[in-house]
């Protein structure tokens, strides 16, 4: 057995849920340090050549859930060209998996500046994961007047974790809006198109009956690099500025692609 790289700890697969042929969730137990909703860690396995392959994945579950912060859930898409995700898709309950001991990432509610009253969370594909974790945070209801979660996918079958969304709607009521966007087929309850265009055309804002404005809005983006880049440009065009710790702004993103 090759020595385990520094920073990885041994974990075990507890359960697996197959959403589609390539889209799945893994529940894992591992002795990692505490994390904050929205953060990510590494998953790792050995490849056929005995080399370690590691990739970053966000935790879908809130750290304070019933089973504790060492019971982790990840939403993963198996990329046919990927070195790790197809191997993860082959794992079953009881299998060994290696997990980064120290979670990281700055896309957390603590990073949202005090001026924000409306929180927008824009995601594509599996990048909805960190936002699902945030939805379970008790601070949301008191801190924000309105919370909007947008999940953009290619096909409606990829709109996963419907119960988590429904629970948030039941808990937060009119404070919470969920918007699904499906790009490659018609879906009755979803918008169609790309997030940046929906913002520039005002269709997204109209759908939730809210304005995106600089004094009160804050936008988190997580997803494929093209979406993050183009949405950043769209938000800038709409008068919002990039958030920096030394200079608070109105939008921020997580990049671990």
C-alpha positions in Angstrom: 0.0 0.0 0.0 1.3 3.4 -1.0 1.8 5.8 1.9 -1.3 8.0 2.3 -0.4 11.6 1.4 -0.2 14.2 4.2 -3.6 15.8 4.8 -5.7 12.8 3.8 -7.4 10.5 6.3 -9.0 7.2 5.8 -12.8 7.2 5.6 -15.6 4.8 4.7 -18.5 4.9 2.3 -21.8 4.7 4.3 -24.3 5.0 1.4 -24.7 5.9 -2.2 -27.6 7.4 -4.1 -27.7 7.2 -7.8 -29.7 10.1 -9.3 -28.9 9.4 -12.9 -26.4 7.1 -14.7 -23.5 9.6 -14.0 -24.9 11.8 -11.2 -24.7 10.4 -7.6 -24.3 11.3 -4.0 -21.9 9.6 -1.6 -22.3 9.6 2.2 -19.0 9.1 3.9 -17.7 9.0 7.4 -14.2 10.3 8.1 -12.3 11.8 11.1 -12.0 15.3 9.6 -11.9 18.6 11.4 -15.0 20.8 11.7 -16.2 22.6 8.6 -18.5 25.5 7.9 -21.5 25.3 5.6 -20.3 26.1 2.0 -16.8 24.7 2.4 -15.2 21.8 0.5 -12.6 19.1 1.1 -10.6 16.7 -1.1 -11.6 13.1 -1.9 -8.8 10.8 -3.0 -8.2 7.3 -4.3 -5.3 5.4 -5.9 -5.4 5.0 -9.6 -4.3 1.9 -11.6 -0.7 3.0 -11.5 -0.6 3.3 -7.8 -0.7 7.1 -7.9 -3.0 9.3 -5.8 -5.7 11.2 -7.5 -7.4 14.0 -5.5 -10.2 16.4 -6.3 -12.2 19.0 -4.3 -15.8 18.4 -3.5 -18.2 20.5 -1.4 -20.2 19.0 1.5 -23.9 19.0 0.8 -24.9 18.6 4.4 -24.7 21.2 7.1 -22.0 20.5 9.7 -24.5 20.6 12.6 -26.8 18.0 11.2 -27.9 15.0 13.3 -25.0 12.7 12.6 -22.3 15.3 13.2 -19.6 16.9 11.1 -17.7 13.7 10.4 -20.7 12.3 8.5 -20.3 13.9 5.0 -22.3 14.0 1.9 -21.0 14.8 -1.6 -22.8 15.4 -4.9 -20.7 14.2 -7.8 -20.9 13.8 -11.6 -18.9 11.0 -13.1 -16.9 12.6 -16.0 -16.0 9.9 -18.5 -12.7 11.6 -19.1 -12.0 12.1 -15.3 -9.4 10.3 -13.4 -11.3 10.2 -10.1 -15.1 10.6 -10.5 -15.7 7.4 -12.5 -13.8 5.5 -9.7 -16.0 7.2 -7.1 -19.1 6.2 -9.0 -18.0 2.5 -8.6 -17.8 2.7 -4.8 -20.4 1.0 -2.6 -21.2 1.0 1.0 -18.3 -0.2 3.1 -15.6 0.8 0.7 -12.6 2.8 1.8 -12.2 6.4 0.6 -9.6 9.0 1.6 -10.8 12.5 2.7 -9.0 15.8 3.2 -8.7 16.3 7.0 -8.8 20.1 6.8 -11.8 21.5 4.9 -11.4 24.9 3.2 -13.1 27.5 1.2 -14.3 31.1 1.6 -17.8 30.8 0.2 -19.4 30.8 3.6 -22.1 33.0 5.2 -19.5 34.6 7.4 -18.0 36.2 4.3 -21.2 38.0 3.3 -20.8 41.7 4.1 -23.1 43.2 6.6 -24.9 45.5 4.1 -26.5 42.5 2.3 -30.2 42.0 2.9 -30.9 39.7 -0.1 -28.7 36.7 -0.7 -28.6 35.2 -4.2 -27.0 31.7 -4.7 -26.4 30.9 -8.3 -25.3 27.4 -9.2 -24.9 25.0 -12.1 -24.9 21.2 -11.9 -23.3 19.6 -8.8 -22.1 23.1 -7.6 -25.5 23.4 -5.9 -24.0 21.3 -3.1 -22.5 24.1 -0.9 -25.7 26.1 -1.2 -27.7 23.2 0.0 -25.5 23.1 3.0 -26.0 26.8 3.6 -29.8 26.4 3.4 -29.8 24.5 6.7 -28.0 27.3 8.5 -30.1 28.7 11.3 -28.7 32.2 10.8 -30.4 32.7 7.3 -33.9 33.6 8.5 -32.7 36.3 10.9 -30.0 37.7 8.7 -31.6 38.1 5.3 -34.9 39.5 4.1 -34.8 37.2 1.1 -32.8 34.2 0.0 -32.8 33.0 -3.7 -31.4 29.7 -4.8 -30.9 29.2 -8.6 -30.0 25.7 -9.9 -29.2 25.5 -13.6 -28.9 22.1 -15.2 -29.1 20.6 -18.7 -31.9 18.1 -18.1 -34.7 18.1 -15.5 -33.6 14.8 -14.0 -30.5 16.6 -12.7 -32.7 18.8 -10.4 -31.7 16.8 -7.3 -32.3 17.2 -3.6 -35.9 18.3 -4.1 -36.7 17.4 -0.5 -34.0 19.6 0.9 -35.4 22.5 -1.2 -39.0 21.7 -0.1 -37.9 21.6 3.6 -36.2 25.0 3.2 -39.4 26.4 1.6 -41.5 25.0 4.5 -39.1 26.5 7.1 -38.5 29.9 5.5 -41.8 30.5 3.7 -41.9 33.6 1.5 -38.3 34.5 2.5 -37.0 31.8 0.3 -37.3 31.4 -3.5 -36.0 28.5 -5.5 -35.6 28.8 -9.3 -34.7 25.9 -11.6 -33.2 26.5 -15.0 -33.2 23.7 -17.6 -31.2 24.4 -20.8 -31.6 21.3 -23.0 -35.3 20.4 -22.8 -38.6 22.1 -22.0 -39.6 21.8 -18.4 -42.9 23.3 -17.2 -41.8 24.8 -13.9 -38.3 25.9 -15.0 -36.8 28.8 -16.8 -34.7 28.1 -19.9 -31.4 29.7 -21.0 -28.2 30.6 -19.2 -27.9 32.4 -15.9 -26.0 35.5 -17.2 -28.5 36.1 -20.0 -31.4 35.6 -17.6 -29.9 38.3 -15.3 -29.1 40.8 -18.1 -32.6 40.4 -19.6 -34.2 40.7 -16.1 -36.1 37.5 -16.5 -34.6 36.0 -13.3 -35.4 39.1 -11.3 -38.9 39.2 -12.7 -39.5 35.5 -11.9 -38.8 36.0 -8.2 -40.2 39.6 -8.1 -37.0 41.1 -6.8 -34.4 43.6 -7.9 -30.7 43.0 -7.9 -29.3 46.2 -6.5 -25.9 47.2 -5.2 -26.8 48.4 -1.7 -28.8 45.4 -0.6 -27.9 42.4 -2.8 -25.1 39.9 -2.4 -24.5 37.1 -5.0 -22.6 33.8 -4.6 -21.7 31.9 -7.7 -20.6 28.3 -7.9 -20.4 26.2 -11.0 -18.6 25.8 -14.3 -15.9 28.5 -15.0 -17.8 29.9 -18.0 -20.9 30.5 -15.9 -18.9 32.2 -13.2 -17.0 34.4 -15.7 -20.0 35.4 -17.7 -22.2 36.0 -14.7 -19.5 38.1 -13.1 -19.5 40.3 -16.2 -23.3 40.4 -16.2 -23.4 41.5 -12.5 -20.8 44.2 -13.2 -23.0 45.5 -16.1 -25.9 45.6 -13.6 -23.9 47.8 -11.3 -22.6 45.3 -8.8 -18.9 45.0 -7.8 -16.7 42.0 -6.9 -16.4 41.4 -3.2 -12.9 41.5 -1.7 -12.1 41.2 2.0 -10.3 44.6 1.9 -13.1 46.2 -0.1 -16.6 44.7 0.5 -18.7 44.3 -2.7 -21.7 42.5 -4.0 -20.6 39.2 -5.6 -18.2 36.4 -5.0 -17.5 32.9 -6.3 -15.8 29.7 -5.4 -13.3 28.2 -7.9 -12.0 24.7 -7.4 -12.5 23.4 -10.9 
